[in-house]
Structure formats: structure tokens, C-alpha cells
Amino acid sequence: MTSGRLLVPLYVHPGEGPQAWEALLREAPRLHAVVLNAADGPGDRPDPAFRAVAGRLRAAGVALLGYVDTGYGRRRTRAVVADVRRHRRWYEVDGVFLDQVPVHAAHLPRYRRLVLAARVLGARSAVLNPGTHPDPGYAELADVLVTFEGTWEDYRRARVPAWTADHPPERFCHLVHAVPEGRAHEVARTAAVRGAGVHCAVPGTGANPWRSAPPPAGAQEMQEQEREQERGGTR
């Protein structure tokens, strides 16, 4: 897996943001996975619009992850497992995206059980999202561990603990929002330098910044070339 692979949490309904979903479909070869989040989880009943877009992404060869809120270890196991089951049954997801994961080692046994339950239900991959660097034990549980979720400005100042070097880059993901226009390529490059083989960079801000798709690869390369030319012209 290369450093350019994208794990995209697109938290907008296909009826409200069809352009974002179409943009993802055009970028299918670059995608590590897409997180489906119908209603802070699978919702109470299947959503036809999400079923349709899930089918199109699957046909394009994109892996799908079902969003499940774990409440930093406070949500009941039965409720978490029920969400995993609904995602599998309704949207045929390939894996799970366990969100709001705690960082302390005391919760490791619980998350070990949750990951095992998800695999028993047919999930082939488990992504855990504490949004920061947790106890190293979480890296043993997850197929991919999200060790950064935050703004571009915070990402520029972020640091990586030494223990991450004990794992291959494809086991780590950085999710960055509020990325200025033309800077998505820098997120990809920074993620690679910091040992994360999976990332996402979007311009969104506010309470739900994950309403837009990442910029297309061609646009990133063109913007990078323009910046290089500008730097060369000022020498």
C-alpha cells in the first residue's frame, strides 16, 4: 500500500451531497476505503440512497466500512455489535470503523472483544479511531489505527511517538480537515514522512467537516507544480 491511499469518512447523505459521492467514484483507484455513516451509525432502517451508493462503490472495487460509535468505551457492547450487524446486513460493508475509541490500556480487553465480535459477523477489517496516539496495544487490535484526526493547523504541529516505527505504515491513518486549497498534497507527503500509509485531507470545517470528498489527484499535482513555479520565480 502506498502513502497516497485514502480512507475517506464521507458523512453526508447522497441526496444532499451527490457531487461528493460522484467525486469519490471517480477516485476509486486511490481509495483504501470509504466510511458509510447513514445516521451516526447504520440508522434504524436501511436507507435506499446509501444502499445504492454502496453498491456503486463496491462495483468500482472500493472497500466499505460501517461507522460505529463506541462512546470512548462507555457505549454498551450489545448496541455496538448491533450496529455492526446492521451495517453488514443492510449495506454489505467489508469492515467496521469504530469511532470514539479511548486511548488508555485499561480499555484494551473491551476493544479486543469488539473487534473479535465484528470479525465473527463477517467484517474483514477493523479500523479504530482514537484520533490521537493511544496506548501501543491498540495497534495490535486494529488493521488500521487512526492516530490523528483534526485540523490542518494542528496537524502541522503534531508529533509522532517512537513506538509507531515498530509497525508498517499501512497500519496508520491520519484524517485532516480544514485543509487550505492546494495543500492536500502536503498532507499526503507529511503522512508518509510520519509513517502513516493511509490518510485523508478535506477542506471542510465546523461541526461536521467530513461532508466533502478529497480533491482529485490531478488537481493536487497541478497545484503543487504551480507552487514550485512560483517559488522558482521568486529566487
N, C-alpha and C positions, 0 to 999 in steps of 0.2 A: 504494500500500500504506500502511495506517495504522500508527500506532505500537502498536496493540493486537494485531497479528498475532503468533501464537505458533508457534515452531518447537520441537516437543516431542521430546526424546530419552527415550522410554519403554523402559527396559531391564529389563523384567520379562516372563516368559513368560505368554502369555494364560491358560494353565492355572493359574498361580499367582496372577495378579492380574487376574482377569476384570473386576473393578469398574473398575479404572483404564482399561482399553480401552473399556469401555462409556461411561465418562465422556468420553473423547476423542471418541467417535462423537457424543455429544450436543452437543459444542462444535465440530463440523465447520466451521461458517461462520467461526469465529475463527482457524482453523489455517492457517498458512503452509505447514507440512509436518510430518510425523511421521517420526522416525528409527527404522527397523527394525533390531534388533540381536538376532539369534537366539542367537548364541554367540560374543560378541566378534567379530562378523562374520556371514557367512551360515551358518557351520557346514559340516559335511562332507556333509550331505544335506538335502533340503528338509524343513522342519518343517510338517506339516499344519496345526497350530494357527496358526502365523504366516501361512501361505498364506490361511487362512480370514479372519483379522482384516485382512490386507492387502486382500483382496477387498472386505470390507465398507467399509473406509476409502476405497478407490478409488471404490466405488459412491456414497459420500457426497461425492465431489468433493475428497477430501484428497490432496495430493501426498505421495508416499512417497520417503524417502531411505534408501539402504542404508548401514549403518555399516561403515566400513573403517578399520582401524588401520594407520597408516603408520609407527609407531615413531620419530617425530621424524626421519624421513629415513633411518633405518637398515634398515627392512624392505625386502626385495628387491622390485624393480619387478614381477617376474613374479608374486609372491604377491599384491601389491596388486591388480594387474589381474585376477587370477583371482577374487578376492573380488568385484570389480565385476561381472565376467561372471556369477558365480553369483547375485548379487542380482538382476540383470536377468532372468536365465533363470527362476529359481525363484519370485521374488516380484513380478516386473514393476514394479520400482521406477522412479520417474520420474527420480531423480538419485542422487547419492552424497554421503555425509557423511564426508569424510576427516578422521579424528581424529588427535590427537597430531602436529600439524604444527609444525615448528620456527619460530623467529622470525627467523633470520638470512638475509640476502640470498644467501649462498652456496648455499642450497638451492633458490633460485627456479627454476633451469633444470630440476631434477628434478621439481618440482611442476608446472611448466608441461607437462612430458611426461605426467605422471599425469593431469592434467585433460584434456589432449587425448585420451589413450587412453580415458578414461571417456566422452568425448563420441562418439568413434568407435564405442564399444559401445552407444550409444543414450541415454546419460544426458543429459537436457535441462538439468540444473542441477548445479552443484558447490558444496557448502558446505565450507569449510576451517575447521578448528578448532584454532588455536594456544592458545586460551583466554586470550590476552592480546594486547596490541597488538604485531604483528610489524613487520618492515620494510614500508614502504608498498607495495612491489611485490606483496605477496600480495593486496592489494585489487584489483589489475588481473587476477589469475587467477581469483578466486572470484566466483560470483554472489552469495554471502553469505559474509561473513567473521565468525567468532565471535571477538570481541575481549575478551570476559570470560566466564570460567567459574569460579564459586567461590561462597562463602557470602554470605549477606545482609550480615553484618558487614563482610566485605572489600569488598563492592560499595558500601556506603555511603561508604567511604574512597577508592574508585577514582578515577583521573584519566584524562582523555581527551586524547591529543596533538592538536596543531593540525591535522595533516595530514588527519585524518578529515573535516574540514569540506569537503574537496575532492571528496567523494563523497556521493551521495544516501543518506538514512537507510536505505532498504530494502536497502542493501548490507552492513549491520552487524547483528549479533545479540549479545545478552547473555543468558547462561544462569546463573540464580541459584538456588541451593538453600539449604536451612536457613532458608527464609523464614518468619517467625512468622505465626501465624494473623492474617488481616486485613491483611497488609502486601503482598499480591501487587499490589494496585492501585498502591502506591508504586513497585514495581519497574517497572511499565509507564510510569508518569509519569517516573521517573528515566531510563529508557532513552530516552524521547522527548527529554528535555532534553539528554541526552548524544549525540544524533544517531544512535541505533540504532532503526530502524523495526521490528525483529523482536526478540522476547525470549521467555523462559520463566521462570516463578517457581514453585517447588515447595517443599513443606515438608521433603522428605527429607534425611536426614543419613547419615553413615557412609561405608563403602567404596563403596557404590552408592546415591547419593541419588536417582537417576533411576528410582525404582520406583513413583512416583505421578504422577497427572495434575495439571495446574494446577487450582486451584479454579475453579468456574464463574463466568462473568461476573456473573450476578445476585448471587451471594454476595459478590463483591468490592464491588459497588456498595452493597449493603446495609450491609456493614461500614464502608465509607467514610462513609456517611450517619450511622451510629451514632456514629462518632468525631467527626464535625462537631457533632452534637447534644451530645455530652459536653463538647467544647471550649466550645460556646456556653453550656452550663450552668455552667461554672466562671468565666465572666467577671464 
